[in-house]
Amino acid sequence: MTNTRRATVGVAAVIASGAAIVATSHADAASKTNNFQMHRSPGIVAAGCLPDAKAKVSVRNRGPVEEMKVHATGLPHRTDFDLFVIQVPNAPFGVSWYQGDLETDQHGVANGTFVGRFNEETFAIAPGTAPAPSVHSSPIPDATSNPAFGPVHTFHLGLWFNSPEDAVKAGCPGATTPFNGEHNAGVQVLNTDQFGDRHGPLRRLKP
């Protein structure tokens, strides 16, 4: 995580118009919006931590791109989190794409705005194996090449603690995971597993 990235994605407002985030999951083809929730991950539930953590997500089609707004509540105050678009909501997560950061305020509330392709065409592909730059060597080193794979759709979201220390302070498990820019993140806090592995919520929005 960098200060530049925080400044870029940390400034957002809760939607307060006709596209307002609602509690129910809903994809509206006429207005090109997709509203849904993120819930606590199974590991967080099993640990009994962050009982009120949740997020509301609104994705709106803007023509060549989508705008995704995330409003998270019930999190530890003044704490950093990392948002990913992922293939499946729980381990082993599959193909995972780092979107950006959320930083909570003094009330444990965070808002973020992200621009990209967040609809049924969201996918990753590696037509062949190629060398990859190695920037980080620990605690989880970068791969120096990629496996080849065909188009893989990534329709789920996951939110991770930016550090294991923050997770432990919140009473959650302290495992280290690669889900931040330095590959030293904490555990997943929220995801979208209520939709099932093959039917992540981003799939519901047409381009």
Secondary structure, DSSP 4 states (H G I P E B T S, - for coil): --HHHHHHHS------STT---SS-EEETTTTEEEEEEEE-HHHHHHT--TT-EEEEEEEE-SSSEEEEEEEESSPTT-EEEEEEESSSSTT--SEEEEEEEE--TTS-EEEEEEE--STT-EEEESS--B------SSSPPPSB---EEEEE--EEEEEES-HHHHHHTTS----BS-STTS-B--EEEE-GGG-TT--GGGGS--
